[in-house]
Amino acid sequence: MKQYDAIAVHFGELWLKGGNRGAFISILRSNMEAALAGEKYELVNSRDRFMLRLKKGSDIKGMTGRLSRVFGISWFAPVVTCEEDAGSIIESSKALLAKSDRVRIEVERSDKSFKPDSQGLVSRFIRDSESLGFGLDSKAEKVLRIHITKDTCYMYTDRVRGAGGLPVGSAGKGVVLLSGGIDSPVAAYYAMKRGVKPIYLHIHGFQKNVEASASKMGDIVGKLSGYSGPAAAYYAPGHIFLSAAMPSKRYELVLFKRFAYRLAERVAAEEGADTIITGESLGQVASQTAKNLTASGAGIRTAILRPLIGFDKQEIIDKALEIGTYGLSVKPYRDVCSINAKSPELSATAEALDRMWDRCGMDEALERTFAASSKVVEA
């Protein structure tokens, strides 16, 4: 059978971007090139797709694995290319398929000047059916898809669904409040899918920041970086907050939520980020009631995105398993945000939280925590 000589990469949603389409496609191209660093290919940009022309030594399996994690790709397929005439198409199909294959043929002819037309090409296949070396069956599950364009002709039998969404970076930067649990890595994934370039912030319980980056948290950031490329992560000590928050009693959970938001806002200002992303799901824990989310977010001027707000826990777990973060998230870890408060406040008001914030000296604690944080770039 003939070796594939290219990979056709199609982008779907980017065609909705009007005058900004070129910018989105340019970002996607850059992201693909970063993801495929070290691979051997030539990238050709066409109207509605990229064509990756393979070179000697190309690792097609490795390339398809990397492409599957690039947001902005609708689908892609290893293909065989050929001359733009009926005879070459039929001959190439013989090399692509085995004797035992039974296929139906679908033709997409964007080049309307090509003759014969789509039905005429199918008729040519039927006429030559005895010499094809494979069977034709209009009801077969396997499909030989033939695309005829102005610049090339390519065919394939299997295509891979892409990650979809928008290219990472096309929606600016966002600070992801990353805990050691299951939810926030999944929220980061969905934010990246809508084009956000992540900057991670983790408030930890270690003595030193380097211990946090060397823990499972660095592994989680590394796993997520497979979808975004290298990403910055801020590691901030949690002991300053915990010491200051001792008088807060039942408000400690919601006070920590506000503290995390405001620290994220400081990081956002430092990094030029436009949003804060959290793994909150409405009502899942005490700090995530509607009233507590309102109170803790009062005064935050940076937009807070909550991709999982309507998800139940099993939906989040299923996605974590799919993207590969679940096994890391469930490893034992003492997370600062898993504060065990007796009878936590479920209906805090912004005014009550303001008073508790001032009483605990949280402005000073925030400045000290930000000053003591460390930035690490995880590949």
BAZAGU-87716 format. One line per 4 residues: their letters; for each residue x, y negated, z negated of N, C-alpha, C. Coordinates in steps of 0.05 Angstrom, whole numbers, plus 5000, padded with zeros to 4 digits. Layout:
<sites>
a) X:Y:Z:X:Y:Z:X:Y:Z | ...
</sites>
This chain:
<sites>
mkqy) 5017:5024:5000:5000:5000:5000:5017:4975:5000 | 5008:4954:5012:5023:4929:5015:5025:4915:4988 | 5049:4904:4982:5053:4888:4958:5038:4861:4961 | 5027:4852:4939:5015:4825:4939:5038:4805:4945
daia) 5032:4784:4960:5053:4765:4966:5046:4737:4955 | 5023:4734:4941:5016:4708:4929:4995:4712:4907 | 4991:4691:4892:4969:4690:4873:4953:4665:4879 | 4927:4669:4885:4909:4646:4889:4897:4637:4863
vhfg) 4900:4612:4856:4890:4601:4831:4869:4580:4837 | 4844:4585:4828:4822:4567:4833:4814:4552:4808 | 4807:4526:4811:4797:4510:4788:4769:4501:4795 | 4751:4504:4775:4723:4499:4780:4714:4472:4770
elwl) 4714:4468:4744:4702:4444:4732:4716:4419:4740 | 4741:4421:4748:4756:4396:4755:4744:4382:4778 | 4727:4396:4794:4715:4383:4817:4693:4364:4809 | 4686:4363:4783:4665:4345:4773:4676:4319:4765
kggn) 4703:4315:4767:4716:4292:4755:4718:4268:4773 | 4706:4268:4797:4705:4245:4814:4732:4234:4820 | 4734:4207:4816:4759:4193:4822:4782:4201:4804 | 4777:4214:4781:4798:4223:4763:4808:4251:4770
rgaf) 4796:4263:4790:4803:4291:4797:4833:4296:4801 | 4845:4278:4815:4874:4281:4821:4891:4282:4795 | 4884:4265:4776:4899:4265:4751:4896:4291:4736 | 4871:4302:4735:4866:4327:4722:4882:4350:4735
isil) 4881:4350:4762:4895:4371:4777:4925:4369:4773 | 4936:4344:4771:4964:4340:4766:4972:4351:4739 | 4956:4347:4718:4961:4357:4691:4960:4388:4692 | 4941:4399:4706:4939:4428:4708:4964:4439:4721
rsnm) 4973:4427:4742:4997:4437:4756:5021:4436:4736 | 5024:4415:4722:5046:4413:4703:5044:4435:4681 | 5020:4440:4672:5016:4460:4651:5022:4488:4662 | 5014:4493:4687:5020:4519:4700:5050:4523:4703
eaal) 5063:4502:4712:5092:4504:4716:5107:4509:4689 | 5097:4496:4668:5109:4501:4641:5104:4530:4632 | 5079:4539:4637:5072:4567:4629:5088:4588:4644 | 5095:4581:4669:5108:4601:4687:5139:4596:4688
agek) 5149:4581:4669:5178:4575:4669:5194:4601:4671 | 5213:4601:4689:5231:4624:4692:5221:4644:4713 | 5196:4642:4721:5185:4660:4742:5193:4650:4770 | 5192:4668:4789:5202:4662:4817:5178:4660:4835
yelv) 5172:4635:4844:5149:4630:4861:5152:4603:4874 | 5136:4597:4894:5133:4571:4905:5104:4562:4903 | 5099:4539:4891:5072:4530:4886:5063:4511:4908 | 5041:4518:4921:5029:4502:4943:5002:4492:4934
nsrd) 4998:4466:4935:4972:4454:4927:4954:4452:4951 | 4930:4463:4949:4910:4461:4970:4886:4447:4960 | 4865:4445:4975:4841:4429:4968:4828:4438:4942 | 4822:4463:4939:4807:4472:4915:4822:4494:4900
rfml) 4848:4495:4905:4863:4517:4892:4893:4511:4893 | 4908:4527:4878:4937:4529:4881:4943:4556:4893 | 4963:4557:4909:4973:4583:4919:5002:4586:4909 | 5006:4607:4894:5033:4614:4884:5044:4635:4902
rlkk) 5063:4627:4919:5075:4646:4938:5098:4659:4924 | 5096:4686:4922:5115:4701:4906:5142:4704:4921 | 5163:4705:4906:5190:4709:4917:5201:4735:4907 | 5223:4744:4919:5236:4769:4911:5242:4768:4881
gsdi) 5234:4789:4867:5238:4790:4838:5216:4779:4822 | 5194:4769:4835:5172:4758:4819:5160:4780:4801 | 5153:4772:4777:5140:4790:4758:5110:4784:4758 | 5096:4796:4776:5068:4789:4780:5051:4795:4755
kgmt) 5057:4817:4740:5043:4823:4716:5047:4802:4695 | 5072:4794:4692:5078:4773:4672:5065:4746:4680 | 5065:4740:4705:5053:4715:4714:5023:4714:4710 | 5010:4736:4715:4981:4737:4711:4974:4735:4681
grls) 4991:4747:4664:4986:4745:4636:4989:4716:4626 | 5009:4702:4636:5012:4674:4628:4990:4656:4639 | 4982:4661:4664:4961:4645:4676:4934:4648:4661 | 4930:4671:4649:4904:4676:4636:4901:4658:4611
rvfg) 4923:4645:4602:4921:4628:4578:4923:4598:4585 | 4922:4592:4611:4923:4564:4619:4895:4553:4623 | 4888:4534:4606:4861:4522:4608:4860:4504:4633 | 4836:4505:4646:4831:4490:4671:4829:4508:4695
iswf) 4837:4534:4691:4836:4553:4713:4809:4567:4712 | 4794:4567:4734:4768:4581:4735:4773:4611:4739 | 4788:4618:4759:4795:4646:4764:4820:4647:4781 | 4833:4670:4781:4856:4674:4798:4857:4703:4807
apvv) 4873:4708:4828:4874:4735:4839:4901:4739:4854 | 4914:4762:4849:4936:4769:4867:4924:4775:4895 | 4937:4764:4915:4926:4766:4942:4947:4775:4962 | 4937:4783:4985:4953:4788:5009:4946:4766:5029
tcee) 4966:4753:5039:4961:4732:5060:4968:4743:5087 | 4956:4731:5107:4961:4740:5135:4955:4718:5155 | 4961:4724:5180:4955:4705:5202:4925:4701:5203 | 4917:4677:5214:4889:4670:5216:4877:4680:5242
dags) 4876:4706:5245:4862:4717:5268:4851:4744:5260 | 4830:4753:5273:4815:4777:5265:4833:4801:5264 | 4850:4804:5284:4868:4828:5285:4886:4830:5261 | 4899:4807:5253:4917:4807:5230:4902:4813:5205
iies) 4877:4802:5202:4861:4807:5179:4855:4837:5175 | 4847:4849:5197:4840:4878:5195:4865:4894:5189 | 4887:4888:5202:4912:4904:5197:4921:4900:5168 | 4920:4876:5157:4928:4871:5130:4910:4886:5110
skal) 4884:4887:5116:4866:4902:5099:4872:4931:5097 | 4882:4942:5119:4890:4971:5119:4913:4976:5099 | 4931:4957:5097:4953:4960:5078:4945:4955:5050 | 4924:4940:5046:4915:4932:5019:4899:4954:5005
laks) 4885:4971:5021:4867:4990:5009:4876:5019:5014 | 4867:5037:4997:4875:5065:4999:4853:5081:5014 | 4860:5105:5022:4841:5122:5038:4816:5128:5022 | 4820:5130:4995:4797:5138:4979:4778:5115:4973
drvr) 4786:5090:4980:4770:5067:4973:4745:5065:4991 | 4723:5057:4978:4699:5050:4993:4692:5021:4984 | 4689:5003:5003:4686:4975:4997:4664:4963:5014 | 4653:4941:5004:4637:4923:5021:4654:4898:5025
ieve) 4648:4884:5047:4665:4862:5055:4649:4836:5052 | 4662:4816:5039:4651:4789:5037:4671:4769:5048 | 4661:4752:5066:4678:4732:5079:4670:4704:5072 | 4690:4688:5063:4685:4660:5058:4702:4644:5079
rsdk) 4688:4630:5097:4701:4617:5119:4698:4587:5117 | 4717:4574:5102:4716:4545:5099:4726:4531:5124 | 4742:4545:5140:4750:4535:5166:4730:4544:5187 | 4710:4527:5193:4689:4534:5211:4697:4537:5240
sfkp) 4722:4528:5246:4732:4532:5273:4742:4560:5279 | 4745:4575:5257:4755:4603:5260:4733:4620:5274 | 4742:4635:5294:4724:4653:5308:4735:4681:5307 | 4718:4701:5302:4689:4700:5300:4680:4688:5273
dsqg) 4654:4683:5271:4643:4673:5246:4643:4696:5225 | 4633:4691:5201:4634:4710:5179:4621:4737:5187 | 4597:4735:5198:4583:4760:5205:4597:4774:5228 | 4608:4758:5246:4623:4770:5268:4648:4785:5259
lvsr) 4661:4774:5238:4685:4788:5228:4677:4814:5214 | 4655:4814:5199:4645:4838:5187:4639:4859:5209 | 4627:4849:5230:4621:4868:5253:4646:4880:5265 | 4668:4865:5266:4693:4875:5276:4703:4898:5258
fird) 4700:4895:5232:4707:4916:5213:4691:4941:5219 | 4665:4937:5222:4647:4960:5227:4655:4974:5253 | 4661:4959:5273:4668:4970:5299:4694:4986:5297 | 4713:4977:5280:4738:4991:5277:4739:5010:5253
sesl) 4715:5017:5242:4714:5032:5217:4729:5058:5218 | 4729:5072:5241:4742:5098:5242:4772:5096:5239 | 4784:5074:5246:4813:5071:5245:4822:5055:5220 | 4804:5047:5202:4812:5030:5180:4829:5045:5159
gfgl) 4822:5070:5154:4836:5085:5133:4822:5082:5106 | 4799:5068:5105:4783:5066:5081:4754:5064:5090 | 4736:5069:5071:4708:5070:5078:4693:5043:5074 | 4673:5038:5091:4656:5015:5088:4629:5023:5077
dska) 4619:5009:5057:4594:5015:5045:4581:4989:5035 | 4559:4981:5046:4547:4956:5039:4537:4955:5010 | 4536:4978:4997:4527:4979:4969:4550:4986:4950 | 4574:4987:4960:4597:4994:4943:4602:4972:4921
ekvl) 4611:4981:4898:4617:4963:4876:4643:4947:4883 | 4662:4960:4895:4687:4947:4901:4683:4929:4926 | 4695:4905:4924:4691:4885:4945:4718:4877:4956 | 4720:4876:4983:4743:4864:4996:4735:4836:5003
rihi) 4747:4816:4989:4740:4788:4994:4761:4775:5012 | 4751:4762:5033:4769:4750:5052:4763:4720:5053 | 4783:4703:5048:4780:4674:5048:4795:4664:5073 | 4782:4649:5089:4794:4637:5113:4793:4607:5110
tkdt) 4816:4594:5109:4818:4565:5106:4834:4553:5129 | 4836:4527:5129:4851:4514:5150:4881:4519:5149 | 4891:4526:5125:4920:4529:5122:4929:4558:5117 | 4910:4576:5111:4918:4604:5106:4894:4622:5106
cymy) 4900:4648:5107:4880:4668:5103:4890:4687:5082 | 4873:4693:5063:4882:4712:5042:4859:4730:5034 | 4866:4753:5023:4846:4773:5015:4854:4787:4990 | 4834:4798:4976:4839:4811:4950:4815:4828:4943
tdrv) 4819:4846:4924:4797:4863:4915:4791:4858:4885 | 4809:4847:4871:4805:4842:4842:4812:4813:4835 | 4795:4800:4820:4802:4774:4810:4799:4772:4780 | 4814:4755:4768:4815:4752:4739:4801:4726:4730
rgag) 4784:4728:4711:4771:4704:4701:4792:4688:4685 | 4793:4662:4691:4812:4645:4678:4801:4635:4651 | 4817:4619:4637:4809:4609:4610:4788:4587:4613 | 4785:4575:4637:4764:4555:4640:4771:4529:4626
glpv) 4751:4512:4623:4755:4487:4609:4771:4466:4625 | 4784:4449:4610:4800:4428:4621:4830:4431:4614 | 4848:4421:4630:4876:4424:4624:4884:4411:4598 | 4900:4425:4582:4909:4413:4557:4924:4388:4562
gsag) 4916:4366:4547:4929:4340:4551:4911:4321:4566 | 4891:4331:4580:4874:4313:4596:4854:4298:4578 | 4850:4306:4553:4832:4292:4535:4848:4280:4512 | 4874:4275:4516:4890:4262:4496:4899:4281:4474
kgvv) 4908:4270:4452:4919:4286:4430:4898:4287:4407 | 4899:4308:4391:4882:4311:4368:4897:4324:4345 | 4892:4315:4321:4905:4327:4298:4887:4349:4287 | 4897:4373:4287:4882:4397:4278:4888:4401:4249
llsg) 4868:4400:4232:4871:4407:4204:4872:4438:4202 | 4896:4448:4199:4900:4477:4201:4903:4489:4173 | 4885:4507:4166:4887:4521:4141:4898:4549:4146 | 4901:4564:4125:4910:4592:4128:4888:4612:4133
gids) 4864:4602:4139:4841:4620:4143:4836:4626:4172 | 4812:4637:4177:4805:4646:4203:4795:4624:4221 | 4781:4604:4210:4765:4585:4225:4781:4565:4241 | 4800:4551:4228:4813:4528:4240:4830:4536:4265
pvaa) 4843:4559:4266:4856:4566:4292:4837:4569:4315 | 4813:4579:4309:4792:4582:4330:4782:4554:4339 | 4779:4536:4320:4772:4508:4327:4793:4496:4344 | 4819:4501:4338:4840:4490:4354:4838:4501:4383
yyam) 4832:4526:4386:4829:4539:4412:4808:4524:4428 | 4785:4520:4416:4763:4507:4431:4769:4478:4437 | 4783:4464:4419:4791:4436:4425:4811:4436:4449 | 4829:4455:4450:4848:4456:4472:4833:4462:4498
krgv) 4812:4478:4496:4796:4485:4520:4783:4460:4532 | 4778:4440:4516:4766:4415:4526:4787:4394:4531 | 4812:4403:4533:4833:4385:4542:4849:4371:4521 | 4845:4377:4495:4859:4364:4473:4887:4377:4470
kpiy) 4907:4360:4468:4934:4369:4461:4937:4369:4431 | 4941:4393:4419:4940:4394:4389:4965:4385:4375 | 4962:4372:4353:4983:4367:4333:4972:4378:4307 | 4986:4396:4295:4976:4411:4272:4984:4397:4246
lhih) 4966:4398:4227:4972:4388:4200:4964:4410:4180 | 4983:4419:4164:4977:4439:4144:4986:4429:4117 | 4968:4429:4098:4974:4422:4070:4978:4448:4055 | 5002:4451:4045:5010:4478:4034:5015:4477:4004
gfqk) 5018:4501:3993:5023:4504:3964:5051:4512:3957 | 5070:4510:3976:5098:4518:3971:5113:4495:3958 | 5136:4501:3948:5154:4480:3936:5166:4463:3958 | 5173:4476:3981:5187:4463:4002:5172:4466:4029
nvea) 5173:4446:4045:5159:4447:4071:5170:4470:4089 | 5196:4475:4087:5208:4495:4104:5196:4523:4098 | 5188:4527:4073:5175:4553:4066:5148:4556:4079 | 5134:4534:4082:5108:4535:4096:5112:4541:4126
sask) 5131:4528:4138:5135:4532:4167:5146:4560:4173 | 5160:4572:4153:5170:4599:4156:5150:4621:4149 | 5127:4612:4139:5106:4631:4131:5089:4639:4155 | 5066:4651:4149:5048:4659:4171:5038:4634:4186
mgdi) 5039:4610:4174:5029:4586:4187:5045:4580:4212 | 5072:4584:4210:5088:4580:4234:5081:4600:4256 | 5074:4624:4247:5066:4645:4267:5039:4638:4280 | 5021:4627:4264:4995:4619:4276:4998:4596:4296
vgkl) 5015:4576:4289:5020:4555:4308:5033:4566:4333 | 5052:4584:4329:5065:4597:4352:5046:4611:4370 | 5027:4626:4358:5007:4640:4374:4990:4621:4390 | 4981:4599:4377:4964:4579:4391:4980:4565:4412
sgys) 5006:4562:4409:5023:4549:4429:5024:4564:4455 | 5016:4589:4454:5014:4604:4479:4992:4593:4498 | 4974:4577:4487:4953:4564:4503:4959:4535:4509 | 4977:4523:4495:4982:4494:4498:5010:4487:4506
gpaa) 5029:4505:4503:5057:4498:4505:5067:4489:4477 | 5092:4482:4474:5103:4474:4448:5086:4452:4435 | 5081:4455:4409:5064:4437:4394:5077:4429:4368 | 5072:4404:4360:5083:4393:4335:5065:4402:4312
ayya) 5077:4408:4290:5063:4415:4266:5074:4400:4242 | 5056:4387:4227:5064:4373:4203:5058:4391:4179 | 5077:4394:4162:5074:4409:4137:5075:4390:4114 | 5054:4388:4098:5052:4369:4077:5047:4384:4050
pghi) 5062:4376:4029:5059:4390:4003:5032:4383:3990 | 5019:4404:3978:4993:4400:3966:4995:4393:3936 | 5018:4396:3924:5019:4393:3895:5014:4364:3886 | 5019:4345:3903:5015:4317:3895:4985:4312:3893
flsa) 4969:4322:3912:4940:4320:3910:4930:4335:3885 | 4938:4359:3882:4928:4376:3860:4933:4363:3833 | 4956:4350:3829:4962:4337:3804:4944:4313:3800 | 4941:4297:3821:4925:4273:3819:4895:4279:3815
amps) 4886:4302:3826:4857:4309:3826:4848:4322:3801 | 4865:4326:3781:4857:4341:3757:4833:4330:3743 | 4828:4303:3742:4804:4293:3729:4778:4296:3745 | 4780:4306:3770:4757:4305:3788:4737:4327:3783
krye) 4745:4348:3770:4726:4370:3763:4710:4380:3787 | 4684:4377:3786:4667:4389:3807:4670:4375:3834 | 4682:4352:3835:4686:4337:3860:4712:4345:3874 | 4727:4364:3863:4754:4369:3874:4753:4378:3903
lvlf) 4734:4396:3909:4732:4406:3937:4727:4384:3957 | 4707:4368:3952:4699:4348:3971:4720:4325:3971 | 4733:4321:3948:4754:4301:3947:4778:4310:3963 | 4784:4336:3963:4806:4346:3979:4799:4343:4009
krfa) 4774:4347:4016:4765:4343:4043:4771:4315:4053 | 4763:4295:4037:4769:4268:4044:4799:4263:4046 | 4814:4273:4027:4843:4270:4027:4855:4281:4053 | 4846:4305:4061:4856:4317:4085:4849:4301:4110
yrla) 4824:4290:4111:4817:4273:4133:4835:4248:4135 | 4840:4236:4112:4855:4211:4112:4885:4216:4118 | 4895:4239:4109:4922:4246:4116:4924:4252:4146 | 4904:4265:4157:4903:4270:4186:4902:4244:4201
erva) 4888:4224:4191:4886:4198:4204:4913:4185:4204 | 4929:4188:4183:4956:4177:4183:4973:4191:4204 | 4971:4217:4206:4986:4231:4227:4977:4223:4254 | 4951:4219:4258:4941:4210:4284:4952:4183:4292
aeeg) 4954:4165:4273:4966:4139:4279:4995:4142:4286 | 5009:4159:4273:5038:4164:4278:5042:4176:4306 | 5024:4193:4315:5027:4208:4340:5011:4197:4363 | 4996:4176:4359:4979:4166:4380:4956:4184:4388
adti) 4945:4198:4368:4923:4217:4373:4896:4203:4370 | 4877:4213:4384:4850:4200:4385:4829:4213:4367 | 4834:4238:4359:4814:4254:4345:4826:4270:4323 | 4809:4279:4305:4815:4299:4284:4798:4323:4289
itge) 4810:4347:4289:4795:4371:4294:4795:4388:4269 | 4771:4398:4261:4769:4416:4238:4755:4442:4245 | 4758:4461:4227:4745:4487:4231:4719:4489:4215 | 4706:4467:4209:4682:4467:4192:4658:4479:4207
slgq) 4643:4494:4192:4617:4505:4202:4596:4498:4182 | 4575:4485:4191:4555:4473:4172:4545:4494:4152 | 4549:4487:4126:4538:4503:4105:4553:4528:4098 | 4577:4532:4111:4591:4557:4106:4603:4559:4078
vasq) 4613:4536:4068:4624:4534:4040:4614:4508:4028 | 4619:4504:4002:4608:4482:3988:4616:4455:3999 | 4641:4453:4009:4650:4427:4020:4638:4421:4047 | 4624:4440:4059:4614:4437:4086:4583:4434:4087
takn) 4571:4426:4065:4543:4418:4066:4541:4392:4081 | 4518:4386:4092:4515:4361:4108:4522:4336:4092 | 4512:4336:4066:4518:4312:4050:4547:4310:4043 | 4560:4332:4037:4588:4331:4030:4605:4323:4054
ltas) 4598:4333:4078:4613:4325:4102:4610:4295:4107 | 4586:4284:4102:4581:4256:4106:4597:4240:4086 | 4597:4248:4061:4611:4233:4040:4641:4234:4044 | 4652:4258:4050:4681:4260:4053:4691:4246:4078
gagi) 4674:4243:4099:4682:4230:4123:4678:4200:4123 | 4665:4189:4102:4659:4160:4100:4686:4145:4101 | 4687:4125:4119:4710:4108:4120:4731:4117:4140 | 4728:4141:4151:4747:4151:4171:4740:4139:4198
rtai) 4760:4126:4210:4755:4111:4235:4762:4128:4260 | 4776:4150:4255:4783:4168:4277:4761:4188:4281 | 4753:4193:4306:4732:4213:4312:4739:4240:4301 | 4720:4253:4287:4724:4280:4276:4708:4299:4293
lrpl) 4722:4318:4306:4709:4338:4323:4707:4364:4307 | 4684:4377:4308:4679:4402:4294:4669:4423:4314 | 4687:4436:4328:4678:4454:4350:4662:4478:4340 | 4664:4485:4314:4651:4509:4304:4626:4502:4287
igfd) 4616:4478:4289:4595:4469:4270:4571:4487:4270 | 4564:4499:4293:4540:4516:4294:4546:4546:4295 | 4571:4554:4291:4579:4582:4293:4573:4596:4266 | 4566:4622:4267:4566:4637:4243:4593:4651:4240
kqei) 4597:4663:4217:4624:4674:4211:4632:4696:4230 | 4613:4713:4238:4620:4736:4255:4628:4726:4283 | 4615:4705:4293:4623:4693:4318:4651:4683:4318 | 4658:4670:4295:4685:4660:4292:4706:4682:4291
idka) 4699:4703:4276:4717:4727:4274:4721:4739:4301 | 4700:4742:4316:4702:4755:4343:4721:4739:4360 | 4719:4713:4360:4736:4696:4376:4765:4697:4367 | 4769:4698:4340:4796:4700:4329:4809:4726:4338
leig) 4794:4748:4339:4804:4773:4348:4812:4771:4378 | 4796:4758:4393:4800:4755:4422:4826:4739:4428 | 4830:4718:4414:4853:4700:4420:4878:4708:4404 | 4876:4728:4387:4900:4739:4374:4909:4726:4348
tygl) 4891:4709:4336:4899:4696:4311:4888:4711:4286 | 4869:4729:4289:4855:4741:4266:4875:4755:4248 | 4892:4772:4260:4910:4788:4244:4929:4771:4227 | 4937:4748:4237:4953:4729:4222:4937:4715:4200
svkp) 4913:4707:4207:4896:4692:4189:4889:4708:4164 | 4886:4734:4166:4877:4750:4143:4900:4760:4126 | 4925:4753:4134:4947:4760:4116:4945:4744:4090 | 4952:4757:4067:4949:4743:4041:4964:4716:4042
yrdv) 4951:4696:4031:4963:4669:4031:4948:4652:4011 | 4963:4637:3995:4950:4619:3976:4946:4592:3990 | 4922:4587:3997:4915:4563:4013:4905:4541:3994 | 4917:4517:3997:4908:4495:3980:4879:4488:3983
csin) 4869:4492:4008:4841:4484:4013:4821:4505:4002 | 4832:4528:3991:4814:4547:3979:4813:4543:3949 | 4809:4518:3941:4807:4511:3913:4783:4524:3900 | 4788:4536:3877:4766:4549:3862:4755:4530:3842
aksp) 4733:4517:3848:4720:4498:3830:4695:4510:3818 | 4692:4507:3792:4667:4517:3779:4645:4497:3784 | 4622:4507:3793:4599:4490:3799:4606:4466:3816 | 4616:4471:3841:4625:4449:3858:4601:4431:3866
elsa) 4606:4406:3869:4586:4387:3878:4577:4394:3907 | 4551:4396:3911:4540:4403:3937:4528:4379:3951 | 4523:4357:3937:4509:4334:3948:4523:4308:3941 | 4548:4307:3946:4564:4283:3939:4554:4259:3955
taea) 4557:4235:3944:4552:4211:3959:4578:4197:3964 | 4579:4180:3984:4603:4165:3990:4611:4148:3967 | 4591:4136:3953:4597:4118:3931:4610:4133:3908 | 4599:4156:3901:4610:4172:3879:4638:4181:3886
ldrm) 4642:4188:3911:4669:4197:3919:4689:4174:3919 | 4680:4150:3926:4697:4127:3925:4707:4122:3897 | 4688:4124:3877:4696:4120:3849:4716:4141:3840 | 4711:4166:3848:4729:4188:3840:4757:4184:3854
wdrc) 4756:4175:3878:4781:4171:3893:4799:4150:3878 | 4786:4128:3871:4801:4107:3856:4810:4116:3829 | 4792:4131:3815:4799:4140:3788:4823:4158:3788 | 4826:4174:3809:4848:4194:3811:4873:4182:3824
gmde) 4872:4157:3833:4895:4145:3846:4903:4158:3872 | 4883:4164:3888:4888:4179:3913:4902:4164:3935 | 4900:4137:3935:4914:4122:3955:4944:4126:3951 | 4954:4125:3926:4982:4129:3921:4990:4158:3927
aler) 4973:4177:3919:4978:4206:3925:4981:4211:3955 | 4964:4197:3970:4964:4201:3999:4990:4190:4011 | 4999:4167:4002:5024:4156:4012:5048:4174:4005 | 5048:4184:3981:5070:4201:3973:5070:4227:3989
tfaa) 5046:4238:3994:5044:4263:4009:5053:4259:4038 | 5045:4237:4050:5053:4232:4078:5083:4228:4080 | 5095:4214:4060:5124:4210:4060:5139:4236:4056 | 5127:4255:4042:5141:4280:4036:5135:4302:4057
sskv) 5120:4296:4078:5114:4316:4098:5137:4319:4118 | 5137:4342:4132:5158:4347:4152:5145:4355:4178 | 5157:4346:4200:5147:4352:4227:5165:4374:4239 | 5153:4394:4250:5167:4416:4263:5153:4421:4290
vea) 5169:4425:4311:5158:4432:4337:5160:4461:4341 | 5137:4475:4344:5136:4504:4347:5132:4511:4376 | 5149:4529:4386:5147:4538:4414:5127:4561:4416
</sites>
